Amino acid sequence: MRILTAIFLLFVLSMQAQEGIELPEFSIKNLKGKTVTKDSLTSIGKITVLNFWASWCAPCKEEMREISRIKSEIEFENVVFLSVSIDKAEAVVNAKEWFKMNKCLWNLYFDTKQDLFNKVLNITENTSSAIPVTIVLDKSGQIVSFNSGFKQETYKEELLQIIKQIENN
């Protein structure tokens, strides 16, 4: 039991809480070609979970499956989930097919040149480009949490803790 507690605490500490780092300017498109920008994303006034993934990344796919499981739960009803594929342009079809096949019911966007992904890595001072990368935005669109990697055992609890912190501020 002590080992499990220690592992959980290490993961909690690895989730790098940020003090309201501003999301960089960006413009990305979804499956239907609709563009989302920083302004359109931050104007919705909701907590947003933004995950960067690729169709070739097994941990990314596991995170997406976990989002599918928790997204409809009451604790997440006021949270917006957005996924950003960093697949290269020639692999976008793989991301689209995987997203559809796995019945992911939230918006998928494409960052084929990894512009937004690299901007997020820079402003969060992350030196690793390992994916998946998940950031949480508060209701004003500020980055308040950054995480690289995926641990299914603690994913939901970590998100709930961050959401509660945002709601209590």
N, C-alpha and C positions, 0 to 999 in steps of 0.2 A: 504494500500500500504506500509506503514511503517513497518507493521508486516512482510509482504513478504520480504521486503528488509532486515530486521533484521534476518529473518530465513536464507535467502540466505547467508548473511555475516557470520553467525554462521557456516553454512556448509562449506563455503570456508575456514574459520579458522580451522575447524575440519580436513580438508585434510592436513595431516602433511607433509609438504615439507621437503625433506631430502637433505643434502648437499653431494650428491654423495657417498652413502654408498655402499660398494662393495657387490655384490650378492654372497652368500656363494656357495661353491662347492656342486653339486648335480648331480644325475642321475635318471631320471624318464622315463617311457615308455608311448607311445601313444596307440591308439586303435589297431594298427597293430603290436605292439611290438617294434616299432622303439624307440631307446633311444635318449633322448636329455640331454645334459650336460650343465653346465655353459659355457664352451668354445664354444660349438656349438651354443648356444643361443646368446652369446655376439659377436660372430664373424660375424653375419649378418649385423651389422652396422645400425640397424633401431630402432626407438622408439618402445618399446614393452610394451603392457599392459598385465599383468599377473594377472589373477583372480583365487582365491582359492574359491571353492564352494563345496557343497554336494547335492546329489539328494534329500535329505529330507528337505532341507532348502528353504522355500518359498521366502525370499528376494534374495537368490542366483539365483533362477530361474528367478525372475524379472530382475535381472541384466543381465543375459544371454539373455533374450528377448530384452533388451535395446541394448546390443552389436549387436545382429542380426539386429536391426533397423538401427543403425548408422554405422556399419562396412563398408558398401558400399558407404557411402557419401564421396565426394571429399576431405573433410578435413582430412579424416582418411585413404586415399589411400596409404600412406607411413608408416602406423602404423601396426605392427604385434600384433594380439590378440591371446593369449594362455590361455586356461583354465586348471586348475589343480584340479581334483576331489580329495577331502580328504576322500571320502567314504572308509569304511573298505573293505577289499578284498572280503568279501561275498556280498557286495552291489555294486560292480563295474558294474555288469550287469544292475542295475537300472540307474546308471549314463550314461552308453552307450546307453540304450534305450531312456532315456529322451533327450539326446544330438541329437540322430538320429531323433526321433519323432518331435523335434522342429527345425529341419533343420539348426542346427548350423554349419556354413561353415568355421570353423577354427579348429585348432588342439586342441584335448583334451588329457590331460596327467593324469596319476594316481599317487598319493602320498599316498598309502594305509596305510603306517606307519606314515604318517604326518611328515616325516623327514625334507623335504624342508619347509613345512609350519611352523614348530617349529623353524627352523633356521631363517626364515624371521621374525617371531615374536621376537626372541631374538635380532637380530641385529638392528631392528627398535625400540627396547625397548618398545614393545607393551605388556601391561599386560593383555589384553583381548584376548581370543581366539574366539571371536564372528566372524561369517562369514556372508556375503562374505567379503573377504579381497582382495583389489586390490592394486597392486604396479605398478608403471610406471618406466621403465628403459630407460635411455637415450641411445644414439647411441653407447656409449662405454660399455653399460651393467651395469651402476651404477644405484642404486635405488635412484630416485629423488623425488618420491612421494609414500605415503602410505595412504590407507584409509580402515577403517573397517566399514562395513554397506553399505547401498544402499539407495539413494534418487533419484528416477527417474526424478524429476523436475529439478535437477541441474547436473545430471551425465554427459551429453554431454558437457555442458558449462565448467564444471570443467576439463574434459579431454582436451578440446580445449585450455583452459588457460595453462595447464601444457605443452602441445605440443608446443604452441607458445613460452613459456619460454625456452624450450629446444632448439628450432630452432633459437632463438635469442641469445643464448649463444655461 
